[in-house]
Amino acid sequence: MIRTILTAAFAVAFVSQPASAALRDGSHDFDFEIGTWKTHLRVLQHPLTGSTKWIELNGTSVVRKVWNGRANLVELEVDGPSGHIEGLSLRLYDPVAHQWSLNFANAKVGSLGVPTVGEFKNGRGEFYDREPVGGRMVLVRNVWSDMKANSCHFEQAFSDDGGKTWETNWIADDTRIAEAR
């Protein structure tokens, strides 16, 4: 009797679920960024400590298409009075999940970090992961917004309270450098 009730309840729950909309092919979501960019970067010096001191750096990022746009490679090099950053980002599109993984490496460390995973919806890209910061695991959010033909905006933020609040710690504003014809 219980088994029949549970089977019937499962069948009703399964049948009453709305069909999910087909997942959007986002394999070319990063095509807007292919090319060479002037980058202005602001980095919070000591995230999750209450610090309000930002470091400003300027330089370039070069984005190259890989696998016909289903992946791309970003080379970042910026300098400022407080330092120098060389970074590499490998972005990979998963055609089954319809999501991107963003894999960043800093030249000082020499290995890829934890990938942030997500997708673009309504002109905004959101990507998440969990990684150690200051000896504890925190949520990480990367957001792409205000994407235009010749400019875009990127922010990274940390949350140490499960996503209730976010502290932005990396802000990049990019302006396209005209390609020589």
C-alpha positions as CSV (number, residue, x, y, z in Angstrom):
1,M,0.0,0.0,0.0
2,I,2.7,2.5,1.0
3,R,4.7,1.6,-2.1
4,T,1.7,2.3,-4.3
5,I,1.1,5.6,-2.7
6,L,4.7,6.6,-3.1
7,T,4.8,5.5,-6.7
8,A,1.6,7.4,-7.4
9,A,3.0,10.5,-5.6
10,F,6.2,10.3,-7.6
11,A,4.3,9.9,-10.9
12,V,2.1,13.0,-10.1
13,A,5.2,15.0,-9.1
14,F,7.1,14.0,-12.2
15,V,4.2,14.6,-14.6
16,S,3.3,17.9,-13.0
17,Q,6.8,19.4,-13.5
18,P,6.9,21.9,-16.3
19,A,9.2,21.0,-19.2
20,S,12.4,22.9,-18.9
21,A,13.2,25.3,-21.7
22,A,15.9,24.2,-24.1
23,L,19.4,25.3,-22.9
24,R,20.8,28.2,-24.9
25,D,24.0,27.5,-26.9
26,G,26.4,29.9,-25.3
27,S,29.5,28.6,-27.1
28,H,30.3,32.0,-28.6
29,D,29.4,34.2,-25.5
30,F,33.0,35.4,-25.2
31,D,33.4,36.2,-28.9
32,F,32.9,39.9,-28.0
33,E,36.3,39.9,-26.3
34,I,38.5,38.5,-29.0
35,G,41.2,41.0,-29.7
36,T,43.6,43.4,-27.8
37,W,42.4,45.5,-24.9
38,K,43.7,48.4,-22.8
39,T,43.0,47.2,-19.2
40,H,42.6,49.4,-16.1
41,L,42.6,47.2,-13.1
42,R,41.8,47.9,-9.4
43,V,42.7,45.2,-6.9
44,L,41.7,45.4,-3.2
45,Q,45.0,45.0,-1.3
46,H,43.7,42.7,1.6
47,P,40.3,41.2,0.8
48,L,38.0,40.1,3.7
49,T,40.0,42.1,6.3
50,G,38.0,45.3,6.3
51,S,40.7,46.9,4.1
52,T,39.7,49.8,1.8
53,K,43.1,50.2,0.1
54,W,43.0,49.6,-3.6
55,I,46.0,49.1,-6.0
56,E,45.6,50.5,-9.5
57,L,47.4,48.9,-12.5
58,N,47.2,49.5,-16.2
59,G,48.3,47.4,-19.2
60,T,46.9,45.1,-21.8
61,S,45.0,41.9,-22.3
62,V,45.0,39.9,-25.5
63,V,42.2,37.4,-26.1
64,R,42.7,34.7,-28.7
65,K,40.0,32.3,-30.0
66,V,40.6,28.6,-29.6
67,W,38.5,25.7,-30.9
68,N,36.5,28.0,-33.2
69,G,35.4,30.1,-30.2
70,R,34.3,27.3,-27.9
71,A,37.4,28.2,-25.9
72,N,39.7,31.2,-25.6
73,L,43.0,32.2,-24.1
74,V,43.6,35.5,-22.3
75,E,47.0,37.0,-21.6
76,L,46.9,39.8,-19.1
77,E,49.9,42.0,-18.2
78,V,49.4,45.1,-16.0
79,D,51.8,47.4,-14.0
80,G,51.4,50.0,-11.4
81,P,53.3,51.7,-8.6
82,S,52.5,48.8,-6.3
83,G,53.4,46.0,-8.6
84,H,53.1,43.9,-11.7
85,I,50.7,41.1,-12.6
86,E,51.0,38.6,-15.4
87,G,48.0,36.3,-15.7
88,L,46.6,33.8,-18.1
89,S,43.0,32.7,-18.3
90,L,41.8,29.6,-20.2
91,R,38.1,29.7,-20.8
92,L,36.4,26.4,-21.8
93,Y,32.8,25.9,-23.0
94,D,31.1,22.7,-21.9
95,P,28.5,21.9,-24.7
96,V,26.6,19.4,-22.5
97,A,26.1,21.8,-19.5
98,H,26.0,24.9,-21.7
99,Q,28.4,26.6,-19.2
100,W,31.9,28.0,-19.2
101,S,34.7,27.3,-16.9
102,L,37.1,30.2,-16.3
103,N,40.6,28.9,-15.3
104,F,43.1,31.6,-14.1
105,A,46.8,31.4,-13.5
106,N,49.1,34.0,-12.0
107,A,52.7,33.9,-13.3
108,K,53.9,34.1,-9.7
109,V,52.1,30.8,-8.8
110,G,52.5,29.0,-12.1
111,S,49.4,26.8,-11.9
112,L,45.7,27.0,-12.7
113,G,43.5,28.0,-9.8
114,V,40.0,26.7,-9.1
115,P,37.7,27.2,-12.1
116,T,34.7,29.5,-11.8
117,V,31.8,28.0,-13.6
118,G,28.7,29.7,-15.0
119,E,27.0,31.3,-18.0
120,F,25.6,34.4,-19.6
121,K,21.9,35.4,-19.2
122,N,20.3,38.7,-20.2
123,G,23.6,40.3,-21.2
124,R,25.4,39.4,-17.9
125,G,27.8,36.6,-17.2
126,E,28.0,35.1,-13.7
127,F,30.5,32.5,-12.6
128,Y,31.0,30.9,-9.2
129,D,33.4,28.7,-7.2
130,R,34.6,28.0,-3.7
131,E,38.3,28.4,-2.9
132,P,40.6,29.1,0.0
133,V,41.2,32.7,0.9
134,G,43.1,33.7,4.0
135,G,43.0,30.1,5.3
136,R,39.2,29.6,5.0
137,M,36.9,28.5,2.2
138,V,34.9,31.4,0.6
139,L,32.5,31.8,-2.3
140,V,33.9,33.5,-5.3
141,R,31.8,35.3,-7.9
142,N,33.0,36.7,-11.3
143,V,30.6,39.0,-13.2
144,W,30.9,40.2,-16.7
145,S,28.7,43.2,-17.5
146,D,28.3,46.3,-19.7
147,M,29.7,44.4,-22.7
148,K,29.9,46.6,-25.8
149,A,31.8,46.4,-29.0
150,N,34.7,48.4,-27.7
151,S,34.5,48.1,-23.9
152,C,33.5,45.7,-21.1
153,H,33.5,45.5,-17.3
154,F,34.6,42.6,-15.0
155,E,34.4,42.2,-11.3
156,Q,35.4,39.5,-8.8
157,A,33.9,39.4,-5.3
158,F,34.3,37.1,-2.3
159,S,31.7,36.1,0.3
160,D,32.6,34.5,3.6
161,D,29.0,34.3,4.8
162,G,27.5,31.9,2.2
163,G,26.6,34.5,-0.3
164,K,24.6,36.9,1.9
165,T,27.1,39.7,1.3
166,W,29.8,40.1,-1.2
167,E,33.1,42.1,-1.1
168,T,34.3,43.2,-4.5
169,N,38.1,42.8,-4.7
170,W,39.1,42.9,-8.4
171,I,37.6,45.4,-11.0
172,A,38.7,45.5,-14.6
173,D,37.5,48.0,-17.2
174,D,38.7,47.2,-20.7
175,T,38.8,49.4,-23.8
176,R,39.5,47.8,-27.2
177,I,42.7,48.8,-29.0
178,A,42.0,49.3,-32.7
179,E,43.6,46.5,-34.8
180,A,45.9,47.6,-37.6
181,R,44.3,47.0,-41.0
